Amino acid sequence: MAGIVALAVLLVYVFWDAFGLATAELSWYALFAATVVVPLAAFVLYTRRDPLAGRVALELVSTSLAGLLGGFGLVAVLEVIAGAGVWFAYFLTVVAPIGALYLYGRSRPGVTWTGLATLGVALVGPVVGTLGLDVLAGVGALVGDPGIYMLSLVLPAAAVARYVVGTYLELWNGTYAAGLVVVVALAAIPVVDTVPAVSRSVWLIFLTTLVAPLAVIAAKNLADRDRWPGFAGPVLFVAGVLVLVAVTDLTAITGPSPWFDWQYVTSSPSQTAEQAGLYPAIIGSVFMIVLVAIITLIAGVGAALYLEEYAPSGGTAGRIARFIRINISNLAGVPSVVYGILGLAVFANTLQLGFGTVITAAFTLSLLILPIVIISAREAISSVPDSLRSASYGMGATRWQTIRNVVLPRATPGILTGTILALGRAIGETAPLIMIGVATTKFTPPSGLFSKMTAMPMQIFTWSSYPSTEFQHGVVAAGVVTLLIVLLTMNSIAILLRNKFEQEEL
């Protein structure tokens, strides 16, 4: 309890500085309490009598935060780092074939070769995409960036909406839902063209990650009258903020002068506190954590499946498997700086992947959290009752069919939760990045796997050493808030996914 109270006090102090609340008048605080705090507090009290309303509100908020984070991540990767042409090349050679194999396997459950084919595409597809990058990127240039995103993001999103709305949730005609996604994407383009800060490509990306998923979640909850009260929480918050802004402008009440604003998250670092921004560090952290997620999911879940389902229990091989299990548990307690030294020796020096590059940072942090992911995945897999495995074997299923259709669906909540929480630790690490030579300050975002990068913790650490009061009590606090928003969003996604899969099991 003392630790929770101390953390709460620290967070209040950080948010106070980041949002410049000291500059606001007392009348603004009274208005803020009346328009935002009191309505939300009343809704929270109401959820104690109606827990379903609280779950609906959490689902809507989590979907919104996940959509915003995913949208910014895709914008960073597709618009800033890779480019639409590179994405189009790998979409045709990797993403589209894997998606087609998945859909074919779902439509014909008796087919057993799709798993091996998917693995082959995952191994061969990147090579084909790299060799044919110039040709495929040239074809994408003829279509244009918005056309590429329409083909590779909006149309797949429409197909997913058709399945979710029409088949999975049985809410409406799925074909109409798919058509609505495409119509909204095209109809909103004239409006988007009038907004200077938003391009057509950015609109199509956020339509895929935020607008379409949020619309499906809202439609699902609107279909059940018992869930309608859950909309009150998000609606009260949005309405309260709008009223607060409008009344503040009309009455000329002095509000806060925040350091954390749009300029801060879209600008590069500067020696002037008013012009300082975290944009290159945000892009670097997002790029790095995406690679870490891919590496740890494949390697961590694969290792856990082998140790729990395939590793022998007797003989020399069994003793080796026990030795590996014990050492994985020991590696989870190794200090992070040791992994930084390992990354410096193996990835930067031996493999010559570069000092302070995105790929070196991704591999180093993957090593850091891999033991945690393996342990959490093993616990989730071992928690699946053996009676389910026996029943699957009794029906004539092979070991892999049992793992794919019985074990993994039941273990997915624990695997996803452990993985996302481990990623939250990785994105906040500083010591390993210092050891591998990650830049403390960088004025441009990384442009590829072998580009130099910086990360949010590194930039925040650098600003904390500046003697200026504006940096120490304004810019640094805004950086901490940015990092906390990313971490809390990842944690909310973990909770949402876990609840979703647990409800499916019930």
Backbone torsions as a table, in degrees:
resi	resn	phi	psi	omega
1	MET	NA	-40.2	178.7
2	ALA	-63.5	-38.6	178.6
3	GLY	-66.3	-39.9	178.9
4	ILE	-64.1	-43.5	179.6
5	VAL	-63.8	-42.7	179.9
6	ALA	-63.8	-41.3	178.2
7	LEU	-65.1	-39.9	178.7
8	ALA	-63.0	-42.2	178.4
9	VAL	-63.0	-42.2	179.5
10	LEU	-63.3	-43.0	179.6
11	LEU	-65.0	-40.1	176.5
12	VAL	-60.9	-42.5	179.3
13	TYR	-62.8	-43.8	-179.7
14	VAL	-65.4	-47.1	179.9
15	PHE	-64.9	-34.2	177.3
16	TRP	-59.6	-44.2	179.1
17	ASP	-73.1	-43.7	-174.5
18	ALA	-62.7	-37.0	-177.8
19	PHE	-99.0	8.6	175.4
20	GLY	55.5	41.7	-175.0
21	LEU	-69.9	-17.4	-179.2
22	ALA	-67.9	-20.7	-177.7
23	THR	-85.7	-8.8	-176.4
24	ALA	-81.0	148.7	176.5
25	GLU	-77.4	161.0	179.1
26	LEU	-63.8	-33.7	178.9
27	SER	-64.0	-30.8	177.5
28	TRP	-67.7	-38.5	178.7
29	TYR	-65.3	-39.0	177.3
30	ALA	-64.0	-41.1	177.9
31	LEU	-66.3	-39.8	178.4
32	PHE	-63.0	-41.7	178.9
33	ALA	-64.6	-39.7	-176.3
34	ALA	-73.0	-33.5	-174.2
35	THR	-95.8	-25.7	-174.4
36	VAL	-120.2	-54.6	-170.8
37	VAL	-67.4	-51.8	-176.3
38	VAL	-62.4	-47.4	177.4
39	PRO	-60.1	-41.6	179.4
40	LEU	-67.4	-39.7	177.5
41	ALA	-62.2	-39.9	177.6
42	ALA	-64.0	-39.1	178.3
43	PHE	-66.3	-40.9	178.7
44	VAL	-61.5	-42.3	177.0
45	LEU	-63.2	-37.1	179.2
46	TYR	-65.5	-35.8	-179.1
47	THR	-65.8	-17.5	176.4
48	ARG	-69.3	-28.8	175.4
49	ARG	-89.5	-25.5	-179.0
50	ASP	-129.9	81.6	-178.1
51	PRO	-59.9	-27.7	179.7
52	LEU	-61.8	-37.2	177.7
53	ALA	-62.6	-38.6	177.2
54	GLY	-65.6	-39.6	178.9
55	ARG	-66.9	-38.2	178.6
56	VAL	-64.9	-44.9	178.8
57	ALA	-61.3	-42.4	178.4
58	LEU	-63.5	-38.7	179.0
59	GLU	-64.3	-42.9	179.3
60	LEU	-66.3	-44.3	-179.5
61	VAL	-66.9	-43.2	180.0
62	SER	-63.4	-41.1	177.9
63	THR	-63.2	-40.3	178.9
64	SER	-64.9	-46.5	-179.6
65	LEU	-65.1	-41.8	178.5
66	ALA	-64.5	-39.6	178.2
67	GLY	-64.6	-41.6	177.8
68	LEU	-64.6	-45.0	179.8
69	LEU	-64.5	-43.4	177.9
70	GLY	-65.1	-37.7	178.1
71	GLY	-64.4	-47.0	177.7
72	PHE	-63.8	-36.5	177.3
73	GLY	-64.3	-43.7	178.4
74	LEU	-66.6	-39.6	176.9
75	VAL	-60.9	-41.7	179.5
76	ALA	-63.7	-45.2	-176.0
77	VAL	-75.3	-46.1	-172.7
78	LEU	-83.3	-38.6	-175.1
79	GLU	-90.7	-36.6	-173.3
80	VAL	-97.4	-44.0	-169.9
81	ILE	-93.8	-63.3	-172.4
82	ALA	-85.4	-47.4	-173.2
83	GLY	97.0	152.6	-176.3
84	ALA	-64.5	-36.3	-179.1
85	GLY	-64.1	-43.5	178.7
86	VAL	-65.1	-43.0	177.6
87	TRP	-60.4	-41.8	-178.6
88	PHE	-62.4	-39.6	179.9
89	ALA	-62.8	-46.9	-178.6
90	TYR	-77.2	-23.5	173.8
91	PHE	-64.9	-43.3	-179.2
92	LEU	-69.8	-32.4	-174.2
93	THR	-97.3	-19.1	-176.1
94	VAL	-124.4	-60.3	-170.6
95	VAL	-66.6	-50.5	-177.3
96	ALA	-63.0	-46.0	177.6
97	PRO	-62.5	-39.8	178.7
98	ILE	-65.4	-41.9	177.1
99	GLY	-62.0	-40.6	179.1
100	ALA	-65.7	-40.5	178.3
101	LEU	-65.5	-38.1	179.0
102	TYR	-63.5	-46.6	-179.9
103	LEU	-64.7	-37.9	178.6
104	TYR	-65.6	-40.8	177.9
105	GLY	-65.8	-35.3	177.8
106	ARG	-69.8	-34.3	-178.7
107	SER	-77.0	-24.5	179.4
108	ARG	-129.4	84.8	-175.4
109	PRO	-60.4	-23.7	-177.6
110	GLY	-75.0	-14.0	-178.9
111	VAL	-76.5	131.2	-175.6
112	THR	-111.3	-6.5	-174.1
113	TRP	-91.2	-3.8	-176.1
114	THR	-68.1	-34.0	178.9
115	GLY	-62.7	-45.4	178.2
116	LEU	-66.2	-37.9	178.3
117	ALA	-65.5	-38.9	177.9
118	THR	-63.0	-42.1	176.9
119	LEU	-62.2	-41.0	177.7
120	GLY	-62.7	-42.1	177.9
121	VAL	-64.4	-40.5	179.8
122	ALA	-62.7	-29.8	179.9
123	LEU	-87.7	-41.6	-174.6
124	VAL	-88.4	-32.3	-175.9
125	GLY	-55.7	-48.7	178.5
126	PRO	-59.6	-35.1	178.8
127	VAL	-66.8	-44.9	178.3
128	VAL	-63.2	-42.7	179.0
129	GLY	-62.7	-37.9	179.0
130	THR	-69.4	-43.0	-179.8
131	LEU	-66.1	-36.8	-179.4
132	GLY	-100.9	23.7	-174.4
133	LEU	-61.0	-45.1	-177.2
134	ASP	-63.6	-43.4	-178.7
135	VAL	-67.0	-48.6	-177.2
136	LEU	-67.7	-37.9	177.0
137	ALA	-65.8	-34.3	175.6
138	GLY	-64.7	-39.3	175.7
139	VAL	-63.6	-40.7	178.0
140	GLY	-64.5	-34.1	178.5
141	ALA	-63.8	-32.2	177.1
142	LEU	-66.4	-33.8	179.8
143	VAL	-78.0	-32.9	-176.0
144	GLY	91.4	155.6	-178.0
145	ASP	-58.3	-48.2	177.9
146	PRO	-60.7	-37.2	177.8
147	GLY	-65.0	-38.7	177.5
148	ILE	-61.6	-46.5	-178.5
149	TYR	-69.5	-30.6	175.9
150	MET	-64.7	-42.1	-178.8
151	LEU	-74.5	-40.3	-170.7
152	SER	-96.3	-17.9	-178.9
153	LEU	-119.1	-53.1	-173.4
154	VAL	-69.3	-47.1	-179.7
155	LEU	-63.7	-44.5	172.5
156	PRO	-60.6	-37.5	177.4
157	ALA	-63.7	-37.6	176.7
158	ALA	-64.5	-39.9	177.8
159	ALA	-64.5	-40.9	177.3
160	VAL	-64.6	-42.6	178.6
161	ALA	-61.5	-38.0	178.3
162	ARG	-61.4	-43.3	-179.5
163	TYR	-70.7	-46.0	-175.6
164	VAL	-65.7	-47.8	-176.4
165	VAL	-72.7	-42.9	-174.2
166	GLY	-86.8	-36.6	-173.8
167	THR	-105.5	-49.8	-174.1
168	TYR	-73.7	-52.1	-177.8
169	LEU	-92.7	-19.7	-179.5
170	GLU	53.4	47.2	-179.4
171	LEU	-89.7	-38.1	-167.4
172	TRP	-160.4	177.2	174.4
173	ASN	-67.6	117.9	-176.6
174	GLY	-62.7	-31.8	179.4
175	THR	-64.9	-39.6	176.7
176	TYR	-63.5	-40.1	179.2
177	ALA	-63.3	-42.9	177.9
178	ALA	-63.4	-43.4	178.4
179	GLY	-63.6	-35.8	179.0
180	LEU	-64.7	-38.1	177.7
181	VAL	-61.1	-45.7	-179.7
182	VAL	-66.3	-42.0	-179.3
183	VAL	-63.4	-44.1	178.8
184	VAL	-63.5	-40.0	179.4
185	ALA	-59.7	-42.8	-177.9
186	LEU	-80.6	-39.7	-175.1
187	ALA	-68.5	-28.9	-177.7
188	ALA	-82.3	-9.1	-176.8
189	ILE	-61.2	-43.6	177.1
190	PRO	-58.7	-36.0	177.6
191	VAL	-70.8	-40.3	179.9
192	VAL	-62.8	-35.8	-179.0
193	ASP	-63.5	-20.1	179.4
194	THR	-86.7	-7.0	-179.6
195	VAL	-100.1	112.6	-174.6
196	PRO	-62.3	-34.4	-173.7
197	ALA	-82.3	-7.2	-175.9
198	VAL	-123.7	124.0	176.8
199	SER	-94.8	171.4	177.2
200	ARG	-62.2	-39.4	-179.5
201	SER	-63.6	-44.0	179.5
202	VAL	-63.5	-39.5	177.7
203	TRP	-61.6	-45.1	-179.0
204	LEU	-66.0	-34.4	177.7
205	ILE	-65.9	-47.8	-177.9
206	PHE	-72.8	-26.1	172.0
207	LEU	-61.1	-40.9	-178.5
208	THR	-70.9	-41.4	-173.2
209	THR	-90.5	-28.6	-172.7
210	LEU	-118.2	-56.4	-170.8
211	VAL	-66.0	-51.3	-177.4
212	ALA	-64.6	-48.5	178.3
213	PRO	-61.9	-40.1	-179.1
214	LEU	-66.3	-36.4	177.7
215	ALA	-65.6	-40.2	179.2
216	VAL	-65.6	-44.3	179.4
217	ILE	-63.4	-42.1	178.9
218	ALA	-63.9	-41.8	179.4
219	ALA	-64.2	-39.5	178.8
220	LYS	-61.6	-42.5	-178.9
221	ASN	-76.0	-31.4	177.7
222	LEU	-70.0	-24.0	-179.5
223	ALA	-70.0	-14.7	-179.6
224	ASP	-118.7	115.1	-176.8
225	ARG	-60.5	-29.6	-179.6
226	ASP	-66.1	-19.2	-178.1
227	ARG	-93.8	-8.0	-176.8
228	TRP	-58.4	-39.7	179.7
229	PRO	-58.8	-22.9	179.8
230	GLY	-65.3	-21.8	178.1
231	PHE	-72.8	-16.2	-176.1
232	ALA	-62.5	-38.3	-178.2
233	GLY	-60.4	-59.8	178.0
234	PRO	-59.8	-38.5	-179.4
235	VAL	-65.8	-42.8	178.5
236	LEU	-62.6	-38.8	-179.7
237	PHE	-66.8	-49.6	-179.0
238	VAL	-62.8	-45.6	179.5
239	ALA	-63.7	-39.7	178.9
240	GLY	-62.8	-41.9	178.7
241	VAL	-65.1	-42.4	179.6
242	LEU	-63.0	-43.8	178.2
243	VAL	-64.3	-39.8	179.1
244	LEU	-60.5	-46.3	-179.7
245	VAL	-65.2	-43.4	-177.6
246	ALA	-65.1	-46.4	-179.2
247	VAL	-65.9	-38.0	178.3
248	THR	-61.6	-41.6	178.9
249	ASP	-68.5	-39.7	-176.1
250	LEU	-72.3	-35.3	-175.8
251	THR	-96.3	-3.6	179.9
252	ALA	60.5	30.4	174.7
253	ILE	-73.6	137.0	180.0
254	THR	-77.6	117.0	178.4
255	GLY	-97.7	-172.0	179.5
256	PRO	-69.7	158.0	175.5
257	SER	-114.1	86.8	-170.4
258	PRO	-73.7	144.1	168.5
259	TRP	-83.3	-31.8	179.3
260	PHE	-85.5	101.8	-179.7
261	ASP	-146.7	-174.7	-177.9
262	TRP	-63.1	-38.3	178.6
263	GLN	-62.0	-35.6	-177.2
264	TYR	-66.9	-41.6	-175.5
265	VAL	-85.5	-4.4	-179.4
266	THR	-118.7	5.1	-177.1
267	SER	-113.7	161.5	177.6
268	SER	-88.0	163.1	178.3
269	PRO	-59.7	152.6	-178.3
270	SER	-147.8	157.6	175.2
271	GLN	-75.1	-15.0	178.0
272	THR	-98.3	126.6	-174.6
273	ALA	-61.7	-38.0	-177.8
274	GLU	-66.7	-22.8	-178.3
275	GLN	-106.2	0.6	-176.5
276	ALA	-71.2	143.2	179.3
277	GLY	-142.9	165.8	-174.6
278	LEU	-114.5	12.1	-171.1
279	TYR	-57.8	-52.1	-180.0
280	PRO	-59.5	-36.5	179.6
281	ALA	-70.1	-36.9	177.5
282	ILE	-63.2	-46.1	179.5
283	ILE	-63.0	-43.7	179.3
284	GLY	-61.1	-43.4	179.9
285	SER	-66.0	-41.7	-179.9
286	VAL	-65.2	-46.2	179.0
287	PHE	-58.5	-46.0	-178.1
288	MET	-65.3	-44.5	-174.4
289	ILE	-71.6	-28.5	175.4
290	VAL	-63.6	-45.3	177.9
291	LEU	-64.5	-41.6	179.0
292	VAL	-61.4	-41.0	179.5
293	ALA	-62.4	-44.0	-179.9
294	ILE	-63.5	-45.9	-177.0
295	ILE	-64.6	-47.9	-174.2
296	THR	-71.8	-34.1	178.2
297	LEU	-64.8	-45.7	-178.5
298	ILE	-68.6	-51.6	-176.2
299	ALA	-72.7	-42.5	-175.5
300	GLY	-68.4	-49.0	-179.9
301	VAL	-68.1	-37.9	177.1
302	GLY	-61.6	-43.9	178.3
303	ALA	-65.2	-40.4	180.0
304	ALA	-65.2	-40.6	177.7
305	LEU	-62.6	-41.4	179.6
306	TYR	-64.9	-47.0	-175.8
307	LEU	-66.4	-31.8	-176.3
308	GLU	-93.2	-31.0	-170.9
309	GLU	-112.1	-27.0	-172.4
310	TYR	-116.4	-28.5	-174.0
311	ALA	-63.1	132.5	178.8
312	PRO	-68.7	156.4	-177.7
313	SER	-102.8	-12.5	-178.4
314	GLY	-128.5	169.9	178.2
315	GLY	75.6	-168.9	-179.3
316	THR	-63.7	-42.6	179.1
317	ALA	-61.3	-37.1	178.4
318	GLY	-66.2	-40.1	178.4
319	ARG	-66.2	-37.0	177.2
320	ILE	-64.5	-41.3	178.7
321	ALA	-63.1	-41.2	177.5
322	ARG	-65.0	-38.7	177.8
323	PHE	-61.8	-40.5	179.0
324	ILE	-65.8	-42.9	-179.8
325	ARG	-61.3	-44.1	-179.2
326	ILE	-63.1	-42.8	-176.8
327	ASN	-72.7	-29.9	174.3
328	ILE	-62.8	-42.0	177.3
329	SER	-63.4	-38.5	178.4
330	ASN	-68.6	-37.8	-179.1
331	LEU	-65.7	-25.1	179.1
332	ALA	-66.1	-20.3	-179.8
333	GLY	-101.1	4.2	-179.8
334	VAL	-72.7	135.8	178.7
335	PRO	-58.4	147.2	-175.2
336	SER	-64.7	-29.2	-178.8
337	VAL	-65.6	-27.7	177.8
338	VAL	-66.4	-39.4	175.8
339	TYR	-65.5	-31.6	174.9
340	GLY	-63.7	-41.5	176.7
341	ILE	-65.0	-40.0	178.0
342	LEU	-63.3	-43.3	177.5
343	GLY	-63.3	-38.0	177.3
344	LEU	-64.1	-41.4	-177.0
345	ALA	-75.0	-41.7	-172.9
346	VAL	-88.0	-56.6	-171.3
347	PHE	-81.8	-42.5	-176.6
348	ALA	-79.1	-46.1	-175.2
349	ASN	-89.1	-54.3	-173.8
350	THR	-71.5	-51.8	-178.1
351	LEU	-85.2	-6.6	176.1
352	GLN	56.8	44.5	177.3
353	LEU	-85.7	-5.8	175.7
354	GLY	104.0	149.8	178.0
355	PHE	-89.1	125.8	177.1
356	GLY	73.6	18.1	179.8
357	THR	-87.4	165.6	-178.6
358	VAL	-63.6	-43.6	-175.8
359	ILE	-67.6	-38.2	177.7
360	THR	-65.6	-43.5	179.2
361	ALA	-64.4	-39.8	-179.0
362	ALA	-64.9	-45.4	179.7
363	PHE	-65.6	-39.5	-178.7
364	THR	-64.9	-47.2	179.4
365	LEU	-70.5	-27.8	174.7
366	SER	-63.8	-42.3	175.4
367	LEU	-61.5	-36.3	-177.9
368	LEU	-63.1	-44.9	-173.9
369	ILE	-98.8	-5.8	-178.1
370	LEU	-59.2	-43.6	176.8
371	PRO	-59.6	-37.4	179.9
372	ILE	-66.7	-42.3	179.7
373	VAL	-65.0	-42.7	180.0
374	ILE	-62.7	-44.9	-178.7
375	ILE	-63.6	-46.3	-179.7
376	SER	-65.9	-38.0	178.4
377	ALA	-68.2	-39.3	177.4
378	ARG	-62.6	-42.6	179.1
379	GLU	-63.2	-41.1	179.8
380	ALA	-65.8	-40.6	-179.3
381	ILE	-70.0	-41.4	-179.2
382	SER	-69.5	-20.1	179.8
383	SER	-76.6	-11.8	177.5
384	VAL	-70.8	125.4	-176.2
385	PRO	-60.2	140.1	177.7
386	ASP	-65.1	-22.9	179.6
387	SER	-63.7	-31.7	177.7
388	LEU	-69.5	-39.2	176.9
389	ARG	-64.2	-44.6	-179.3
390	SER	-62.5	-39.9	178.6
391	ALA	-64.2	-38.6	179.0
392	SER	-67.0	-43.3	177.7
393	TYR	-64.2	-35.5	179.0
394	GLY	-65.7	-25.7	177.0
395	MET	-82.8	0.1	178.2
396	GLY	93.3	9.9	-179.5
397	ALA	-75.5	149.4	174.9
398	THR	-78.9	174.3	-179.8
399	ARG	-63.2	-44.6	-179.1
400	TRP	-66.3	-38.3	177.2
401	GLN	-64.2	-36.7	177.1
402	THR	-65.8	-42.8	179.4
403	ILE	-64.8	-43.9	-175.3
404	ARG	-71.4	-39.8	-172.0
405	ASN	-98.6	-18.0	-176.0
406	VAL	-118.7	-54.1	-172.3
407	VAL	-72.3	-53.6	-175.4
408	LEU	-62.2	-44.1	177.4
409	PRO	-58.5	-37.7	179.4
410	ARG	-74.7	-29.7	-176.9
411	ALA	-91.3	-9.1	-175.1
412	THR	-57.3	-43.5	179.8
413	PRO	-56.0	-47.3	179.5
414	GLY	-66.4	-38.7	179.6
415	ILE	-64.2	-47.5	-178.4
416	LEU	-65.4	-42.6	-179.4
417	THR	-62.8	-48.7	179.4
418	GLY	-62.0	-39.2	-179.0
419	THR	-67.2	-46.0	-177.4
420	ILE	-68.0	-38.1	176.4
421	LEU	-65.3	-36.6	175.7
422	ALA	-66.5	-38.2	176.3
423	LEU	-64.1	-33.9	175.6
424	GLY	-62.7	-34.9	175.4
425	ARG	-70.0	-40.1	-177.0
426	ALA	-63.6	-41.1	-175.2
427	ILE	-71.1	-17.0	178.7
428	GLY	-99.1	3.8	-177.7
429	GLU	-77.5	146.1	178.1
430	THR	-124.0	-43.1	-174.3
431	ALA	-57.5	-47.5	178.9
432	PRO	-62.6	-34.1	-179.8
433	LEU	-68.6	-36.4	177.0
434	ILE	-62.9	-41.6	-176.3
435	MET	-66.5	-31.9	-178.0
436	ILE	-93.4	6.1	172.5
437	GLY	85.4	25.7	176.1
438	VAL	-67.0	136.7	-176.8
439	ALA	-65.3	141.1	176.3
440	THR	-75.1	-31.5	178.0
441	THR	-140.0	135.2	177.3
442	LYS	-142.7	137.3	-172.1
443	PHE	-97.4	-4.6	176.8
444	THR	-133.7	146.9	178.5
445	PRO	-72.4	159.6	178.1
446	PRO	-66.3	146.7	-177.7
447	SER	-110.5	2.2	-179.4
448	GLY	-176.8	179.6	-177.7
449	LEU	-63.6	-31.2	-176.0
450	PHE	-104.1	19.3	176.6
451	SER	-87.0	150.8	173.3
452	LYS	-66.7	149.1	-176.4
453	MET	-142.9	165.4	164.6
454	THR	-132.8	166.1	-177.1
455	ALA	-128.7	162.6	-177.1
456	MET	-57.8	-46.0	178.5
457	PRO	-61.1	-35.5	179.5
458	MET	-66.3	-44.9	-179.4
459	GLN	-66.8	-39.3	177.4
460	ILE	-63.4	-41.8	177.8
461	PHE	-61.2	-39.2	179.4
462	THR	-66.6	-45.8	-179.8
463	TRP	-63.0	-30.4	-177.4
464	SER	-66.1	-19.0	179.6
465	SER	-89.0	-5.0	179.1
466	TYR	-73.1	138.8	-178.0
467	PRO	-74.7	-16.2	-176.5
468	SER	-66.7	135.9	178.3
469	THR	-64.1	-35.2	-180.0
470	GLU	-62.5	-36.8	178.3
471	PHE	-72.7	-46.1	-173.7
472	GLN	-70.3	-33.3	-175.6
473	HIS	-114.3	6.6	178.6
474	GLY	-131.0	-64.1	-176.2
475	VAL	-67.0	-42.7	179.7
476	VAL	-64.1	-43.1	179.2
477	ALA	-62.6	-39.5	177.7
478	ALA	-64.4	-37.2	176.3
479	GLY	-65.0	-40.4	177.9
480	VAL	-63.9	-40.5	178.2
481	VAL	-63.2	-42.4	178.0
482	THR	-59.5	-45.8	179.3
483	LEU	-64.9	-39.9	178.8
484	LEU	-65.3	-38.6	178.7
485	ILE	-61.4	-42.8	178.4
486	VAL	-64.0	-44.6	-178.8
487	LEU	-65.1	-45.5	-179.4
488	LEU	-65.6	-34.5	176.8
489	THR	-64.8	-43.8	177.9
490	MET	-62.4	-40.1	179.1
491	ASN	-67.7	-38.3	178.3
492	SER	-65.8	-35.5	175.3
493	ILE	-62.6	-40.9	178.9
494	ALA	-61.2	-44.2	179.7
495	ILE	-64.5	-42.5	-179.3
496	LEU	-63.1	-45.3	-180.0
497	LEU	-65.0	-42.1	-179.9
498	ARG	-62.5	-46.1	179.0
499	ASN	-61.5	-39.2	-178.8
500	LYS	-62.1	-49.7	-177.4
501	PHE	-70.7	-33.4	177.6
502	GLU	-67.0	-36.6	176.5
503	GLN	-66.7	-36.6	177.2
504	GLU	-64.8	-36.6	178.7
505	GLU	-65.1	-39.6	179.3
506	LEU	-69.4	NA	NA
